Amino acid sequence: MRVLAIDTALGACSACIVEAGQLVPLAAETIPMDRGHAEALMPLLDRLSAQVEGGFESLDRVAVTVGPGSYTGLRVGIAAARGIGLAAGIPVVGVATLSAFLAPLMVGDRRGLFTAAIDAKHGHIYIQAIAPGGRTIIPPGLMTYRDAIRLLGSGPILVAGSASAMLAAEARAQGVEAHINDIAGFPDIAWVARLGALADPNQALPKPLYLREPDAKPQDGARIARQ
């Protein structure tokens, strides 16, 4: 199975093409950025397609990060993935951003609670934590750092994601052992592809996963009453 993975959910515009079962992508590119995903994505995808024999016609599946993340960024990636899937007649699957951070932590024999933490601003984080046996300790959610540490218990924790340094500092301040695996502001795109290859197209739908309401809300007080 040949998978195209796309990620525009957070601080990068990333894509890769991976042959399932292979460790190294056939082609990959990541451009760190907080804004401008819409302008950068399609040229990036064109460059990847040119590097792989058969281009987009050789693809069997498209995987795209669905959040949590930037509202605009998510929609850019999902729209592109759906368009390619429709044009190529292949399935499109969604991969949760927190899952993409967690997956590398769970490889090998490691000790602690596997924790993905993304900075959600205003003193909050998006978080998910899984025990080594696969038991969910914290389901994907939005909460304060203090609430996250309370739910993580006595630890130790192994954490990745853009909020990993801040979460680890809060944990240590409360006497919880914490180890930082990665402080990247975006997931490894190859792991997005690997998770996408395993996903069930009937369950992992390519639609935004929002864990909080948008910051911008309608100004009801300024509306003109209907006649």
HELIX and SHEET records of a PDB file:
HELIX    1   1 HIS A   37  GLN A   51  1                                  15    
HELIX    2   2 GLY A   55  SER A   58  5                                   4    
HELIX    3   3 TYR A   71  ALA A   88  1                                  18    
HELIX    4   4 THR A   97  LEU A  105  1                                   9    
HELIX    5   5 TYR A  145  LEU A  152  1                                   8    
HELIX    6   6 SER A  164  ALA A  173  1                                  10    
HELIX    7   7 ILE A  189  LEU A  198  1                                  10    
HELIX    8   8 ASP A  220  ALA A  222  5                                   3    
SHEET    1   A 5 ALA A  27  PRO A  32  0                                        
SHEET    2   A 5 ALA A  12  GLU A  19 -1                                        
SHEET    3   A 5 ARG A   2  ASP A   7 -1                                        
SHEET    4   A 5 ARG A  61  THR A  65  1                                        
SHEET    5   A 5 VAL A  92  VAL A  95  1                                        
SHEET    1   B 5 THR A 136  THR A 144  0                                        
SHEET    2   B 5 HIS A 124  ILE A 130 -1                                        
SHEET    3   B 5 LEU A 113  ASP A 119 -1                                        
SHEET    4   B 5 ILE A 157  ALA A 160  1                                        
SHEET    5   B 5 ALA A 178  ASP A 182  1                                        
END                                                                             
